[in-house]
Amino acid sequence: MRNGGQLLVESLVALGATKSFGVPGESYLAVLDALHDTSGRLDFVLCRNEGGAAFMAAAWGKLTGSPGICFVTRGPGVTNASIGVHTAMQDSVPMLLFVGQVGTDMRGREAFQEIDYRAVFGTMAKWAVEIDDVARIPEILGRAWTTAVTGRPGPVVVALPEDMLTSLTGAAPLTGPARVAEPAPLAEAVEEALALLAGAERPLVLMAGANWSAAGSAALQEFAEASDIPVVAAFRYQDQVDNGSPIYCGEAGVGMPPHVKALVRNADVILAINTRFGEMTTDGYTLLDVPMPKQTLIHVHASDREIGKVYQPALGIHAGPNAFAAALRPVRGGWAAWRAKGRADWEAGFDAPAQPSPVDMVAVTAHLRDVLPEDVILTNGAGNFTVWPNKFFKFGPKARLLAPQSGAMGYGLPAAVAAKVAFPERVVVCFAGDGDFQMTCQELGTAMQAGAQPIVLVLNNGIYGTIRAHQERTYPGRVSGTTMENPDFVMLARAYGYHAERVERTSDFPAAFGRALASPTGAVLDLAISPEALTPRQTLSEMTAAALKAKRA
């Protein structure tokens, strides 16, 4: 006989979970007690806020392909964690959020911290469920794990009533996960897709998702290179294709370069693999007409619910990305100049002017491209600063990017901590704006306790940059609510045991970053950035002047 907490934890170990992230709560004490006996098999990373814990679990799912595990308490705990659930859903990554719940004898009375989890998370998560019967833990947990990793991966929320967790049962724990083969495409569908591509004048591959295997990515790259077809990554998935390949032409995301817009808009045949067609990848649904695009669209996805959700394809193929890529063979056509121009335009994008700032991020990112190891992991949250890791870094086949499609501020630091927990031997660099950093900077304490301290670059310009940019374009010269007074980030980081420095000049960055790389306790570099350097090619003053001129016209 074992209680529900023990049955849950033993089943998670059997499923392959090795790390979990969370903030303790009295509503799931039986689980915490069971975790006491799994040290070294299923460890609990103690976090400082449930939002940070959920971000870590979402990042773990994106980085490893295995569900990120998060434990939080009911009510306030789970509402804090909801930001990570939303992020995991928009990123299409597997995650399991376990939430303590009031006892079954109190449910429906608005008991202390009670929430109806099915109602609250029904549209936010892939599935939300509550386990009422302790004997059903293996059944429901097995379904939750499989749901999280198959089709379009996503988060599952599992509510755990307190009395259910303490009840005894003779039910046996799970012995392992279900083995579900990735859906493969019909041979005739592949042939039709290849025929459509062969008949194109300007073909394009648009790829997305974090559930690519090494073999699947290699197969897609081999096909695109042999066919000389340009490849564009969907929003924040540029790490899923080797940027050094001549077929890679950029990312369709926030701040989309004009040449990427032209590639998508002017393509006559688009092979979209694993893409969910979000707002950012389609430039606000303007690059393809809704619901019938002018481009001939071939949409391949492991979830039938994504095919035809926004755009009606000329050919929809219900198949996983890796199985589909393995079925491709090269096609030939007269589009070499089309691909070459896309590649040349992407390369030219790195030639940005010197920035009007004490620390010039054009020079900083050029230095980072030279010195970072090939298996570096970059992370970021949300803000104008994300242009630097997203548009000024070249991701090789071993590098990774953890960045939220949801545009969630504060994601970068917890994601970096999760990455160091997963791969302590790898260099992990978090890019954070000063506003973004302060959303989750308390997770420096999590990193300190877990011995998982990344390098954090705080781009400190004293403003909420993205909102200021929109503000100046819409209400030029009327600054309201977007200027910050910040603490001493160096003192803050040192209090958490980090090596920390303030970098006042571009010329000081290489040596400072060298010291950061050498630090055994991670590092926080506080970079002096001028508010004027808000975008790589337009200053804040130029933005305001252009908006004022437009209003006068």
C-alpha positions as CSV (number, residue, x, y, z in Angstrom):
1,M,0.0,0.0,0.0
2,R,1.2,3.5,-0.8
3,N,-0.5,7.0,-0.6
4,G,-1.3,9.1,-3.6
5,G,1.8,11.3,-3.3
6,Q,4.0,8.2,-3.4
7,L,2.1,6.7,-6.3
8,L,2.4,9.9,-8.3
9,V,6.1,10.4,-7.7
10,E,7.0,6.7,-8.4
11,S,5.0,6.9,-11.6
12,L,6.8,10.1,-12.7
13,V,10.2,8.4,-12.1
14,A,9.0,5.5,-14.2
15,L,7.9,7.9,-17.0
16,G,11.4,9.3,-17.1
17,A,11.1,12.5,-15.2
18,T,14.4,13.5,-13.5
19,K,13.9,17.1,-12.5
20,S,11.0,19.1,-11.2
21,F,10.6,22.8,-10.4
22,G,8.3,24.3,-7.9
23,V,7.4,26.3,-4.8
24,P,6.2,24.3,-1.8
25,G,2.6,24.4,-0.5
26,E,0.7,22.6,2.3
27,S,-1.8,21.4,-0.3
28,Y,0.6,18.8,-1.7
29,L,2.7,17.9,1.3
30,A,2.3,14.2,0.5
31,V,4.1,14.8,-2.8
32,L,6.9,16.7,-1.2
33,D,7.3,13.8,1.3
34,A,7.5,11.3,-1.5
35,L,10.1,13.4,-3.3
36,H,12.3,13.1,-0.1
37,D,12.9,9.5,-1.2
38,T,13.8,10.2,-4.9
39,S,16.8,12.4,-4.5
40,G,19.1,11.7,-7.5
41,R,16.3,10.2,-9.5
42,L,13.6,12.9,-9.4
43,D,15.0,16.1,-7.9
44,F,12.9,19.1,-6.7
45,V,14.4,22.5,-7.7
46,L,13.2,25.0,-5.2
47,C,12.1,28.2,-6.9
48,R,11.3,31.6,-5.5
49,N,8.0,32.3,-7.4
50,E,5.6,30.0,-9.1
51,G,5.8,32.0,-12.3
52,G,9.6,31.4,-12.4
53,A,9.0,27.7,-11.7
54,A,6.5,27.4,-14.5
55,F,8.8,29.2,-16.9
56,M,11.6,26.7,-16.0
57,A,9.3,23.8,-16.6
58,A,8.3,25.2,-20.0
59,A,11.9,25.9,-21.0
60,W,12.8,22.3,-19.9
61,G,10.2,20.9,-22.2
62,K,11.4,23.1,-25.1
63,L,15.1,22.2,-24.6
64,T,14.8,18.5,-23.9
65,G,11.5,17.4,-25.6
66,S,10.5,15.7,-22.3
67,P,7.7,17.3,-20.2
68,G,8.9,19.9,-17.8
69,I,7.5,19.1,-14.4
70,C,6.2,21.8,-12.1
71,F,4.6,21.6,-8.6
72,V,2.7,24.5,-7.1
73,T,0.0,25.1,-4.5
74,R,-3.6,26.0,-5.1
75,G,-5.1,29.4,-5.6
76,P,-2.4,32.1,-5.6
77,G,0.3,29.6,-6.4
78,V,-1.3,28.3,-9.6
79,T,-2.5,31.7,-10.8
80,N,1.2,32.8,-10.5
81,A,2.1,29.8,-12.5
82,S,-0.4,30.4,-15.2
83,I,2.1,32.5,-17.2
84,G,4.2,29.5,-17.7
85,V,1.2,27.4,-18.9
86,H,0.3,30.1,-21.5
87,T,3.9,30.2,-22.6
88,A,4.2,26.5,-23.0
89,M,1.0,26.4,-25.0
90,Q,2.1,29.1,-27.4
91,D,5.5,27.5,-27.7
92,S,3.9,24.1,-28.3
93,V,6.2,22.4,-25.7
94,P,5.4,19.6,-23.3
95,M,4.8,20.5,-19.6
96,L,3.0,19.0,-16.6
97,L,1.8,21.4,-14.0
98,F,0.7,19.7,-10.8
99,V,-1.5,21.8,-8.5
100,G,-2.6,21.1,-4.9
101,Q,-6.4,21.3,-4.5
102,V,-8.8,21.6,-1.6
103,G,-10.1,18.3,-0.2
104,T,-12.9,16.6,-2.1
105,D,-15.3,17.1,0.8
106,M,-14.9,20.9,0.6
107,R,-15.1,21.3,-3.2
108,G,-17.6,23.7,-4.6
109,R,-17.9,25.8,-1.5
110,E,-15.3,28.4,-2.5
111,A,-13.1,27.0,0.2
112,F,-9.7,28.6,1.1
113,Q,-7.8,29.1,-2.2
114,E,-10.2,27.0,-4.1
115,I,-10.2,27.2,-7.9
116,D,-12.0,25.2,-10.6
117,Y,-9.0,24.2,-12.6
118,R,-10.8,22.8,-15.5
119,A,-12.7,26.1,-16.0
120,V,-9.6,28.3,-15.5
121,F,-7.2,26.3,-17.6
122,G,-9.6,24.8,-20.1
123,T,-8.7,27.2,-22.9
124,M,-5.1,27.9,-21.7
125,A,-3.7,24.4,-21.5
126,K,-3.9,21.4,-23.8
127,W,-5.8,19.5,-21.2
128,A,-6.9,20.2,-17.6
129,V,-7.9,17.4,-15.2
130,E,-8.5,16.7,-11.6
131,I,-7.8,13.3,-10.0
132,D,-10.5,12.4,-7.5
133,D,-9.7,8.7,-7.0
134,V,-6.2,7.8,-5.8
135,A,-6.3,4.5,-7.7
136,R,-6.7,6.4,-11.0
137,I,-3.4,8.3,-10.6
138,P,-1.4,5.9,-13.0
139,E,-4.2,6.0,-15.6
140,I,-4.6,9.8,-15.6
141,L,-0.9,10.5,-15.3
142,G,-0.1,8.3,-18.2
143,R,-2.7,10.1,-20.3
144,A,-1.4,13.5,-19.2
145,W,2.2,12.6,-20.2
146,T,1.1,11.2,-23.6
147,T,-1.1,14.2,-24.2
148,A,1.7,16.6,-23.5
149,V,4.2,15.0,-25.9
150,T,2.1,13.9,-28.9
151,G,0.4,15.8,-31.7
152,R,1.0,19.4,-31.1
153,P,2.9,19.2,-27.8
154,G,1.6,21.4,-24.9
155,P,1.0,21.8,-21.2
156,V,-1.3,19.7,-19.1
157,V,-2.7,20.9,-15.7
158,V,-3.3,18.2,-13.1
159,A,-5.2,19.1,-9.9
160,L,-4.5,17.0,-6.8
161,P,-7.1,17.1,-4.0
162,E,-5.3,17.0,-0.7
163,D,-7.3,14.1,0.7
164,M,-6.7,12.1,-2.5
165,L,-2.9,12.5,-2.1
166,T,-3.0,11.1,1.5
167,S,-5.4,8.2,0.7
168,L,-3.9,4.7,0.5
169,T,-4.1,2.4,-2.5
170,G,-2.9,-0.9,-3.7
171,A,-2.7,0.4,-7.3
172,A,0.7,-0.2,-8.9
173,P,2.7,2.7,-10.3
174,L,3.4,3.1,-14.0
175,T,6.3,1.2,-15.4
176,G,7.1,3.5,-18.3
177,P,5.7,5.9,-20.9
178,A,3.6,4.8,-23.8
179,R,5.6,4.4,-27.0
180,V,3.7,6.3,-29.7
181,A,5.1,6.3,-33.2
182,E,5.2,9.7,-34.9
183,P,2.5,9.8,-37.6
184,A,4.0,9.2,-41.1
185,P,2.7,10.8,-44.3
186,L,1.0,8.8,-47.0
187,A,3.3,8.1,-49.9
188,E,0.9,9.7,-52.4
189,A,0.7,12.9,-50.3
190,V,4.5,13.2,-50.3
191,E,4.5,12.7,-54.1
192,E,1.9,15.4,-54.6
193,A,3.8,17.8,-52.3
194,L,7.0,17.2,-54.3
195,A,5.2,17.7,-57.6
196,L,3.8,21.1,-56.4
197,L,7.3,22.1,-55.3
198,A,8.9,21.0,-58.6
199,G,6.4,23.1,-60.5
200,A,7.1,26.2,-58.5
201,E,9.1,29.3,-59.6
202,R,9.7,30.6,-56.0
203,P,9.3,27.8,-53.5
204,L,9.9,28.3,-49.8
205,V,10.1,26.0,-46.7
206,L,8.7,27.5,-43.5
207,M,9.6,25.4,-40.5
208,A,8.8,25.6,-36.8
209,G,8.5,23.6,-33.6
210,A,10.9,22.3,-30.9
211,N,10.1,18.6,-31.4
212,W,12.6,18.0,-34.2
213,S,15.0,15.1,-33.8
214,A,18.6,15.4,-34.9
215,A,17.8,13.0,-37.8
216,G,14.7,14.9,-38.8
217,S,16.5,18.3,-38.9
218,A,19.3,16.8,-40.9
219,A,16.9,15.2,-43.3
220,L,15.1,18.5,-43.9
221,Q,18.4,20.4,-44.4
222,E,19.6,17.7,-46.8
223,F,16.4,18.0,-48.8
224,A,16.5,21.8,-48.9
225,E,20.2,22.0,-49.8
226,A,19.9,19.3,-52.5
227,S,16.8,21.2,-53.9
228,D,18.3,24.7,-53.4
229,I,15.1,25.8,-51.7
230,P,15.3,28.7,-49.2
231,V,14.3,27.9,-45.6
232,V,12.7,30.4,-43.2
233,A,12.2,29.6,-39.5
234,A,8.9,30.6,-37.8
235,F,9.0,33.0,-34.9
236,R,11.8,32.1,-32.4
237,Y,12.6,28.7,-34.0
238,Q,15.8,29.8,-35.8
239,D,17.8,27.4,-33.7
240,Q,16.1,24.4,-35.3
241,V,17.9,24.8,-38.6
242,D,21.7,25.3,-39.1
243,N,22.1,29.0,-39.8
244,G,25.4,28.2,-41.5
245,S,23.7,26.4,-44.3
246,P,23.3,28.4,-47.6
247,I,19.6,27.6,-47.6
248,Y,18.8,29.4,-44.3
249,C,17.4,32.9,-45.0
250,G,16.1,34.2,-41.7
251,E,13.3,34.2,-39.1
252,A,9.7,35.2,-39.7
253,G,8.9,36.8,-36.3
254,V,8.8,40.1,-34.4
255,G,10.7,42.8,-36.2
256,M,10.6,40.7,-39.4
257,P,13.2,41.9,-41.9
258,P,11.8,43.2,-45.2
259,H,13.5,40.4,-47.2
260,V,11.8,37.7,-45.0
261,K,8.5,39.4,-45.6
262,A,9.2,39.4,-49.3
263,L,10.1,35.7,-49.3
264,V,6.9,34.7,-47.7
265,R,4.7,37.1,-49.6
266,N,6.2,36.4,-53.0
267,A,6.6,32.7,-52.7
268,D,4.3,30.8,-55.1
269,V,4.6,27.5,-53.2
270,I,5.1,27.3,-49.4
271,L,5.9,24.0,-47.6
272,A,5.0,24.8,-44.0
273,I,6.2,22.0,-41.7
274,N,5.2,22.0,-38.0
275,T,4.0,25.6,-38.2
276,R,0.9,26.8,-36.3
277,F,0.7,30.2,-38.3
278,G,0.7,32.6,-35.4
279,E,0.4,36.4,-35.6
280,M,4.1,37.1,-35.6
281,T,5.1,34.6,-38.2
282,T,2.4,36.0,-40.6
283,D,3.1,39.6,-39.8
284,G,-0.4,40.1,-38.4
285,Y,-1.9,37.6,-40.9
286,T,-1.0,40.0,-43.8
287,L,1.6,37.9,-45.6
288,L,-0.9,35.2,-46.6
289,D,-4.6,36.0,-47.2
290,V,-7.0,34.5,-44.7
291,P,-8.5,32.0,-45.3
292,M,-7.4,31.3,-48.9
293,P,-3.8,32.4,-49.5
294,K,-2.6,33.3,-52.9
295,Q,0.4,31.1,-52.4
296,T,0.0,27.4,-52.9
297,L,0.2,26.1,-49.3
298,I,1.3,22.7,-48.3
299,H,0.7,22.4,-44.6
300,V,2.3,19.5,-42.7
301,H,1.5,19.1,-39.0
302,A,1.3,16.3,-36.4
303,S,-2.0,17.7,-35.2
304,D,-5.0,17.6,-37.5
305,R,-6.4,20.5,-35.5
306,E,-3.7,22.9,-36.9
307,I,-4.3,22.1,-40.5
308,G,-6.9,24.5,-41.9
309,K,-7.2,26.3,-38.6
310,V,-6.3,29.7,-40.1
311,Y,-5.3,29.0,-43.7
312,Q,-6.9,26.5,-46.1
313,P,-4.1,24.6,-47.7
314,A,-3.9,23.3,-51.2
315,L,-2.6,20.2,-49.6
316,G,-2.7,19.3,-45.9
317,I,-0.6,16.4,-44.6
318,H,-1.2,14.9,-41.2
319,A,2.3,13.8,-40.2
320,G,5.0,14.5,-37.8
321,P,7.9,16.7,-38.9
322,N,10.6,14.1,-38.6
323,A,8.7,11.4,-40.4
324,F,7.8,13.8,-43.2
325,A,11.3,15.1,-43.6
326,A,12.6,11.5,-43.8
327,A,10.2,10.9,-46.7
328,L,11.4,13.8,-48.9
329,R,13.6,13.5,-51.9
330,P,15.3,16.4,-53.8
331,V,13.4,18.3,-56.5
332,R,14.9,20.5,-59.2
333,G,13.9,23.9,-60.5
334,G,15.1,27.2,-61.8
335,W,15.0,29.1,-58.4
336,A,18.7,29.3,-57.6
337,A,18.8,33.1,-57.8
338,W,15.7,33.3,-55.6
339,R,17.4,31.3,-52.8
340,A,20.7,33.1,-53.3
341,K,19.1,36.5,-52.9
342,G,17.3,35.5,-49.7
343,R,20.6,34.2,-48.2
344,A,22.5,37.3,-49.2
345,D,19.8,39.6,-47.7
346,W,20.0,37.6,-44.4
347,E,23.8,37.9,-44.3
348,A,23.5,41.7,-45.0
349,G,21.3,42.1,-42.0
350,F,24.3,41.7,-39.7
351,D,25.8,45.0,-41.1
352,A,24.1,47.4,-38.7
353,P,25.4,50.9,-37.9
354,A,27.3,51.7,-34.7
355,Q,24.8,52.3,-32.0
356,P,24.5,55.7,-30.1
357,S,25.1,54.1,-26.8
358,P,27.9,53.7,-24.2
359,V,27.8,50.0,-24.9
360,D,27.2,49.2,-28.5
361,M,25.3,46.0,-28.9
362,V,26.3,45.6,-32.6
363,A,29.9,45.3,-31.4
364,V,28.9,43.1,-28.4
365,T,27.0,40.6,-30.5
366,A,29.9,40.5,-33.0
367,H,32.2,39.6,-30.2
368,L,29.8,37.0,-28.8
369,R,29.6,35.3,-32.2
370,D,33.3,35.0,-32.1
371,V,33.8,33.6,-28.6
372,L,30.8,31.6,-27.6
373,P,31.1,27.8,-28.0
374,E,29.1,26.0,-30.7
375,D,26.8,24.4,-28.2
376,V,25.8,27.6,-26.4
377,I,22.3,28.1,-25.1
378,L,20.9,31.6,-25.4
379,T,17.7,32.7,-23.6
380,N,15.6,35.8,-23.6
381,G,12.3,37.2,-22.3
382,A,10.5,40.0,-24.1
383,G,11.4,43.5,-25.2
384,N,13.1,45.4,-27.9
385,F,16.5,44.0,-26.6
386,T,15.6,40.6,-28.0
387,V,16.5,41.8,-31.5
388,W,20.2,41.1,-30.4
389,P,20.0,37.4,-29.6
390,N,17.3,36.8,-32.2
391,K,18.6,38.7,-35.2
392,F,22.3,39.1,-34.6
393,F,23.4,35.6,-33.7
394,K,24.1,32.7,-36.0
395,F,22.8,29.4,-34.6
396,G,24.8,26.4,-35.6
397,P,23.5,22.8,-35.3
398,K,24.4,22.5,-31.7
399,A,23.3,25.9,-30.4
400,R,19.9,26.5,-28.9
401,L,17.5,29.4,-28.3
402,L,15.0,29.5,-25.5
403,A,12.6,32.4,-26.2
404,P,8.9,32.7,-25.7
405,Q,6.4,32.9,-28.6
406,S,4.0,34.4,-26.0
407,G,6.2,37.5,-25.6
408,A,6.3,36.8,-21.8
409,M,8.6,39.2,-20.0
410,G,10.7,37.5,-17.3
411,Y,11.1,34.2,-19.2
412,G,14.8,34.5,-20.0
413,L,16.3,34.1,-16.5
414,P,14.2,31.1,-15.4
415,A,14.8,29.5,-18.8
416,A,18.6,30.0,-18.4
417,V,18.4,28.4,-14.9
418,A,16.5,25.4,-16.3
419,A,19.1,25.1,-19.1
420,K,21.9,25.0,-16.6
421,V,20.1,22.4,-14.5
422,A,19.7,20.3,-17.7
423,F,23.2,20.9,-19.0
424,P,25.5,22.2,-16.3
425,E,28.5,21.8,-18.5
426,R,27.3,24.1,-21.2
427,V,27.6,27.9,-21.5
428,V,24.2,29.5,-21.0
429,V,23.7,33.2,-21.7
430,C,20.5,35.1,-20.8
431,F,19.7,38.4,-22.5
432,A,17.4,40.6,-20.4
433,G,16.2,44.1,-20.5
434,D,16.2,45.9,-17.2
435,G,12.4,45.7,-17.0
436,D,12.4,42.1,-18.2
437,F,15.1,41.1,-15.7
438,Q,13.1,42.6,-12.7
439,M,10.1,40.4,-13.5
440,T,12.0,37.3,-12.3
441,C,15.3,38.4,-10.9
442,Q,14.5,36.6,-7.6
443,E,15.2,33.4,-9.4
444,L,18.9,34.2,-9.1
445,G,18.3,32.7,-5.6
446,T,17.0,29.5,-7.3
447,A,20.1,29.3,-9.4
448,M,22.4,29.9,-6.4
449,Q,20.8,27.1,-4.4
450,A,20.7,24.7,-7.3
451,G,24.3,25.4,-8.5
452,A,22.9,26.3,-11.9
453,Q,24.1,29.9,-12.4
454,P,24.1,31.2,-16.0
455,I,25.6,34.4,-17.4
456,V,23.1,37.2,-17.5
457,L,23.5,40.3,-19.7
458,V,21.2,43.1,-18.4
459,L,20.7,45.6,-21.2
460,N,19.9,48.5,-18.9
461,N,18.4,51.5,-20.7
462,G,16.0,52.7,-17.9
463,I,12.8,52.3,-20.0
464,Y,10.2,49.8,-21.0
465,G,11.6,49.9,-24.5
466,T,9.0,48.1,-26.6
467,I,6.1,50.1,-25.0
468,R,8.1,53.3,-25.4
469,A,8.6,52.6,-29.1
470,H,4.8,52.1,-29.6
471,Q,4.2,55.1,-27.4
472,E,6.4,57.4,-29.5
473,R,5.0,56.1,-32.7
474,T,1.4,56.6,-31.6
475,Y,1.6,59.5,-29.1
476,P,5.0,61.1,-29.9
477,G,6.6,63.2,-27.2
478,R,4.0,62.2,-24.6
479,V,6.0,59.9,-22.3
480,S,3.8,58.2,-19.7
481,G,4.5,55.2,-17.5
482,T,7.5,53.9,-19.5
483,T,10.6,55.4,-17.6
484,M,12.1,53.3,-14.7
485,E,14.4,54.0,-11.8
486,N,16.4,50.8,-11.2
487,P,18.3,49.3,-8.3
488,D,22.0,48.6,-8.3
489,F,22.0,45.3,-10.3
490,V,25.6,44.6,-9.5
491,M,24.9,44.7,-5.7
492,L,21.8,42.7,-6.2
493,A,23.6,40.0,-8.1
494,R,26.5,39.9,-5.6
495,A,24.0,39.4,-2.8
496,Y,22.9,36.2,-4.6
497,G,26.5,35.0,-4.9
498,Y,27.1,36.0,-8.5
499,H,30.2,37.6,-10.1
500,A,28.8,41.0,-11.2
501,E,30.1,44.0,-13.0
502,R,28.8,47.3,-14.5
503,V,30.0,47.7,-18.1
504,E,30.1,51.4,-19.1
505,R,32.0,51.2,-22.4
506,T,31.9,48.9,-25.4
507,S,35.7,48.5,-25.2
508,D,35.3,47.1,-21.7
509,F,32.9,44.3,-22.7
510,P,35.3,41.6,-24.0
511,A,37.4,41.5,-20.8
512,A,34.2,41.6,-18.7
513,F,32.7,38.8,-20.6
514,G,35.9,36.8,-20.3
515,R,35.7,37.1,-16.6
516,A,32.0,36.1,-16.7
517,L,32.9,32.9,-18.7
518,A,35.6,32.1,-16.1
519,S,33.4,32.6,-13.1
520,P,32.4,29.4,-11.3
521,T,29.3,31.1,-9.8
522,G,27.7,32.6,-13.0
523,A,27.8,36.3,-13.7
524,V,25.6,39.3,-14.2
525,L,26.9,42.1,-16.5
526,D,25.0,45.3,-16.2
527,L,25.4,47.0,-19.6
528,A,25.0,50.7,-19.9
529,I,22.6,51.1,-22.9
530,S,21.3,54.5,-24.1
531,P,17.5,54.8,-24.6
532,E,18.4,56.2,-28.0
533,A,19.6,52.8,-29.1
534,L,16.1,51.4,-29.1
535,T,16.3,49.6,-32.4
536,P,19.4,48.8,-34.5
537,R,18.5,51.1,-37.4
538,Q,16.3,53.9,-35.9
539,T,17.0,55.9,-32.8
540,L,14.3,56.9,-30.3
541,S,14.6,60.5,-31.4
542,E,14.2,59.6,-35.0
543,M,11.2,57.5,-34.1
544,T,9.6,60.5,-32.4
545,A,10.4,62.9,-35.1
546,A,9.0,60.6,-37.8
547,A,5.7,60.2,-35.8
548,L,5.4,64.0,-35.3
549,K,6.0,64.6,-39.0
550,A,3.3,62.1,-39.9
551,K,0.9,63.7,-37.6
552,R,1.5,67.2,-39.1
553,A,1.2,65.9,-42.7
